[in-house]
Amino acid sequence: MAEMAQGNGRKQVGNGAILAACVVFVAAMVGAAYAAVPLYRLFCQVTGYNGTTQRVEQFSDTILDQTMRVTFDANTSSGLNWDFKAAQAIEPKIGETVQVNFTATNRSPNPTTGTAVFNVTPMEAGAYFNKVQCFCFTETTLQPGETLEMPVLFFVDPEITKAEETKNIKTITLSYTFYPSEPSKPVAALPEKGKGGDGKL
């Protein structure tokens, strides 16, 4: 009888351990799912994977005699009633910092906010396409009927001519797609000392 009781006790402990392990595993998977998107985005930004461009704070200090044709593409999702137009194709010197302008017009009767996602093709060129300034870094809000010119300041890294997978690339296409988004709400400011509030909870 005592042996049966000990056996049941071990079985209960074993089941409890399995249950605890399952709970920990599920929690870890949920956490990984939430972390996957920002981690993937960070990986793409660092490596240029999947045509993700690079964000830089300074201009290139090397300009080659060789040029690169850069074309542009503009799209909007079905949920955003904007007329979004791409810049004209250009052919800057590799390493030269240039600015192009996209335009967007809000065709809806209400103010709307959009966020642009982007990529470069061929995808291998993404690691060498450096943006100094871009409307895609922030949300864009347009009033009804408003047209906005949106600059992109960029250069193509001269290292693109040395890498085996990119040295023969002659044309790069920068594509944007605008999606609707809710405008960011400002953070409430704390009242200054001696102003606002009567000190009551």
Sequence and secondary structure as in RCSB ss.txt:
>XXXX:A:sequence
MAEMAQGNGRKQVGNGAILAACVVFVAAMVGAAYAAVPLYRLFCQVTGYNGTTQRVEQFSDTILDQTMRVTFDAN
TSSGLNWDFKAAQAIEPKIGETVQVNFTATNRSPNPTTGTAVFNVTPMEAGAYFNKVQCFCFTETTLQPGETLEM
PVLFFVDPEITKAEETKNIKTITLSYTFYPSEPSKPVAALPEKGKGGDGKL
>XXXX:A:secstr
 HHHHHHHHHHHHHHHHHHHHHHHHHHHHHHHHHHHHHHHHHHHHHH GGG  EE SS  S   S B EEEEEEE
E TT  EEEE    B  BTT  EEEEEEEEE SSS EEEEEEEEEESGGGGGGEEEEEEGGGS EEE TT EEEE
EEEEEE GGGGTSTTTTT  EEEEEEEEEE            TTSS  S  
